[in-house]
Amino acid sequence: MENVIADRVKNARLTKSQQKIAEYFIQNPERVGMSSSMEAAKAIGVSDASITRFARAIGYEGFTDLKNDIY
């Protein structure tokens, strides 16, 4: 199965923090699907708000929509 996050990231202009988030999400989709945005943020070393901004930057309304698209 192709990674839906990787497809969306290809055309997005991301900050350094967002690139870090993208790498983690692409490499760990199963973890992301089972985590809250706070847990993902802590694992990556960014803020919870950065996770939400990343989700919006790649076309989702928020982290929950991103998680739903992974599964």
N, C-alpha and C positions, 0 to 999 in steps of 0.2 A: 504494500500500500504506500502510495506516495504521500509525503508529508505536506499537509495543507498549509502549514505555517511557512515552510520553505518556499512554496509557490507564491505566497503573499509577500514575503520579504524581498523577493527578487526585484520587484518594482517599487519598493518603498524607499524613501529617503529617511534614514535613521540616524539618531545621535549615537555617540559611543556607548552610552548606557543601554540604549535600545538594541544595538548590535550585540551587546553582551547577553541581553535577555533573549534575543532571537537565537543565538547559538545554543543557549541552554534549552530552550523550548524545542528546537529541532533535534537535539541530541537526546532529550528526555521527555518525549510526548506522553508516555504512560505516567510519569511522575507528575507532570503538569496537570493531567486529567484528574488526578486524585488529590491535588493540593488546593488550598485556598490561595488567594493572591498574596496574603501575608506570608504563608509558608514558602511560596515560590520566591518572593522578594528576599526573604531571609537566606534561602539556599544560594541565591545568585549574588547577594550582597548589594542590593539596591532597595529603594523605598517601595512601599505598596503603591504609591501614586505613579511611580515609574512603570509598574506593571500595567496599570490602567492606561497610561499614555501610550505605551507600546501597543496594546490591543487596539486602541483607536487609530494609531498611526498605520496599522496594517489593515484597517477597514472594518473592525468590529466595534460594536457599541460599548463593549466592556469586556472584562476578563471572563465573565460567565459565558458570553457568546463565543469567545475564543475556545473555551473548554468544550462547549457543546459541539463545536465544529470538529474538534479533534476526535470526539467519539461519535 
